[in-house]
Amino acid sequence: MSPADKTRLVKQIATHLGFDRVGITSTDPITCADYLTDWLSRGHAGTMEYLHRNNHIRRDPAQLIEGAQSVIVVALNYHQTPPSPPNDQPHGRVAMYAWGDDYHNVVKTKLHALSDALHQQIDDPFDTRCCVDTVPILERELAARAGIGWIGKNTLVLHQKLGSYFFLGEIVTTLDLAFDQPATDHCGSCTRCLDACPTNAFPAPYQMDASKCISYLTIEHRADHIDEPLARNMGNWIFGCDICQQVCPFNQRAPHTEHFTTREGLPFPLLDEVASWTVDEYRHTLKGSAVKRAKLDMLKRNAAIAQNNTA
């Protein structure tokens, strides 16, 4: 089977499994890896110490498996219609990506199904490694290189039809495949995402200071305290933030997902309930949810900030 035939098979199976986009790129080193080093040195990663580890792998995805030649990159849409918020009670907000079941499980299950199907239909021996965002891989750069979309001014991957409400996944493989052309930037002169950020997390287009991002503050920042100037601009977000996506013109006409169902109560959790959760209530309510990335004490901290901001 030729590389072109294998590539067609990859895309056929990926589409059959429900992935909304699939592209393929090389395992060549990431050309913007020096920017990551500089970004980390400026403290823009905040307290995310794990981002300082394994950067030799982030720079060179071929190190993930011996003999790697290709990276299959997929996108899975999660765009949903929000229910009406409970206006009669103080409520928080959760980023859309966490409204349904934990995307790590959903995307990785599909990636393994794709890998298994390829092993069944390609006679030549080959290796694969399935990756979601828990693996040290610069997936947005790979997605842009594989033609999935371009990296927008808010540093998220954008597609003209899908917008940015989609998850990424990768299969690093020793298969010799045909590569796609990189995506073209269509942001133009638009700066809506930069202008809308309430915490000024974008020092410049295509740059983010994660230490100021509401998503970082509510999910990754483990300290008991969030500095007051940032806290008062967090609004009622208690897990993640969608503001820079909500204002993007490409998201106004993005299709809705067929893969995720909104869990009851998750888009707009009642702040009094979150503030009084026991450990058992936290575990039961968020079982199988990405919101468990934030520990109970962090969610209570976030809820207290939201209560203060909406009082």
N, C-alpha and C positions, 0 to 999 in steps of 0.2 A: 504494500500500500504506500503510495507516494505521500510526501508531506502535505500536498494540496488535498488529497483524498482524506487523510487523517484530520486535517483542519475542517473540512466540510462535515465530517462525522462529529467532531467536537461541537460544532455550532448547532448541528441538527439535534443532538441529544440534549444540549443545554437549553435550547428553545423548547423542546418537548417537556423538560422538567419544570418549565415555567420561568426561567430566568428572562428578564426583560431586555438585557443587553449581554453580549458576549464578544470579547475581543482577545487578541493574542499578541504578546510582545516577547522580546528576548529576555534573557537573564543577564544582559549586560549591566555593568554598574550604573547606579543612579547618578545622573549628571549634576543634580542640584544638591548632592549630599553635603557639600561644604557649607551650604546655607543652614542645614540642620545643626552642624557643629557650632556655627556662629549664633544661631537661634538659642541653643542650649546655653551658650556662654553668657548670653544677655539675661538669663534668668526667665525667659519667656515660657518655660515649662512649669514654672511655679514649683510645687512640691512633688511633681511627678518624677520621682527619682528613677523609676524604671526606664524612662526615656533616655537616660544616660548610659544604659547598659546595652550590649549587643549591637552597637552601632556599626561594627564591621559587617554584620549581616544585613542591617538596613541598607548600607551602601551597596552591597553585592548580593542580590537575591540568589545567585548561583550557589552560595554557601549553604542554603537550606537543605539541599540534597546533593549527593555526589553525582556529577555528570549532568546536572540540570541544563536544559537548553531553552525551554520555553516556559512562559507564564500565561496560563489561561485566566482571564479576568472576567468576572460576571457581575451583573447588577440586578438587584431584586427590589422592585418598587414597594414602598410602604405608605404611600400617600393615602390618607383616609379623610373622610368628612367628619369634622368634630361634632359631637352632640352639643346640645345647648347647656351652658354652664348653670349650676344651681345658684341663681342670682339672689335667692333668699337667705343663703348662708355663706359665710366667708370660706372661700375655696382657693386652693393652689392650682398650679398648672404643671403639667408633665409634658416633656417634648414628645412629639408625635412618634418618633421611632420606638418609644417604649410603651405605646398604648396596647400593643398586642403581646403575643408570646415572645420570649427572649430570642432575638434575631440570631444570636450565636448558634442556638440549636437548630433553628429553621434553615439558615443558610448552610451550615456545615452538613446537615443531613442531605441537602440537595447536592452539595459538592461531592460528598462520598458516593452518592448515587451516580453522579456523572463519572467519577473515577472508576467505579465498579463496571459501569456499562462500557467504558472504553476498554477496560481489561478483557471484557467478554468478547468484544468485536475486533480487537486488534491482536493479531497473532504474535507480533514481535514483543519480546519482553521489554518492559519499561517501568520506571518508578514514578510515584506521584506523592506530593504532600499537599494536603488541603489546609488552607489558611483563612481564618477570619481575622479580626483585628487584635487578637490576643498573641499573634505571632509577630516577632520583630521584622516587619516588612513595611516599606513605604508605599502603601497600597494606592494612595491617590496619584502619586507620580506614575506608578505602573498602569493605573486605569487610564490616565491621559495618554500615555505612550501606546496603549493598546486600542485607542480610539473610542473608549467608553464615553468619554466626555472631556471637557477641559477643566482645569482648576480655576475657579472663579475668584473674584476679588475678595470674597469672604473665606477663601482657602478650601471651599468644598467643591467636589466634582459636579459639574453642571452638564446637562444634555438638553439640546434644543426642545425636544418633545417630552422628555421625562422630568425636566427640572432637576432638582437636587434631592428629592425625597426618595432616596434609594440606598440600600446597603451594598457594600462591595464584598466580594469573596475571590479567592485566588486558588489555583492549583498550579504549583510549581512542579514541572515534570521533565523527565529526560527525553520525552518525545520530540522529534524534529518536526516542527510545525511551521506553517506560513504565517508571517507577522502582518498585523494590520497597521495602517497609517495612523500616526498620532492625531488627536483631535485638534480642531481649530478653535481658538478663543473667540467667543461671540459677546463678551461683556461690553465691548465698545466703551462709550463714555459714561455709562451708568455707574452711579455710586450709591444706589439706594441702600444696599446692605451695609455699607460703611457708615452712612449717615444715620441709620436707624439704631445702631448698637448703643444701648443706654449706658454701658460701662466703658465705652471708647476702647474696645479690645483690638481695634485695627489701627496700628500706628501708620500704616500705608496700605495702598491696594496690594492684594496678594500676600499680606503679612498679618499674622495674628499674634498678639501677646496673650497666650492662654491664661496667664495668671490673672487677667482681668475678665475673662470670658465667664458668663453666667453658667454655662455648662460645666466648666472646670470648677467653679466655686461651689456648685451644688452637688457635684458627683465625685470629683477627684480630690478636692481640698479637704483633708481629714481633720483639720484643727477645730477646736471648739468655737473659735471666734473668726468672724469675717470682718475685715476693716470696715468701719462705718460708711465711708464714702462709696464703697462698692455695694455694701449691703442695702443701702437706701435706694440704689438704682436697680436692684434685682427684681423689683415688682413682686408678683406672687408666684414666680417660678420656684418650684421646690425640687425639680429634677430636670436638668437640661434647660434648653432654650431654643426656640424656633424663630426668633425675631428676624434674623438676617435672611432666613429662607422665606418667611411669610411675605416680605416686601419684594422678593425677586420676581421680575416679570415672567421669567420662564416657569415659575411655579404656579402662576395664575391659571394656566391652561394644561397643567400636568394631569395625566390620567390617574385614576384611583386604583388601588391595589386589589388583587384577587387572592392575595396570599396571607393577609393578616386581618384579624377581627379585633375591634376595639373592646378591651375589657371594661366591664361596668365600673364606673367610678375612677378609673385611672387618669383620664384626661384632666379632670378637675377634682382632686381629692379634697374632702372637707378638712380644713385646717385644724379644727378642734379634735377631729378623730385622729389625725396623724400625731398631733401633739400628745395624745393620751394612749397611743398604741403600746401594748405590752409586747414582749419579745414574741410570744406565741401569735398574737394578732398580726404583727409585722410579717412573720414567716408565712402564715396562712394567706394573708391578703396578697402577698407578692410572690407566692410560689410560682416558679416558672416564668418570672418577669425580669426584664433587664433592670428594673428599678432597684432590685436588690444589690446592684453595684454600690449604691449608697447605703451605708450602715444605718441602723435605727437611730443612733444618736445624731447622725448627720441630717437625717430627714426631719427629726424634731427641731434641730437647729434651724434648718431651712424654713420649716413651718412657722417658727417663732418670728423669723425675719419677715416672712410674708404677712403674718398677722400684724406686725408693726407697720409694714408698708401700706396695708389696706385699711388700717384703723380710721 
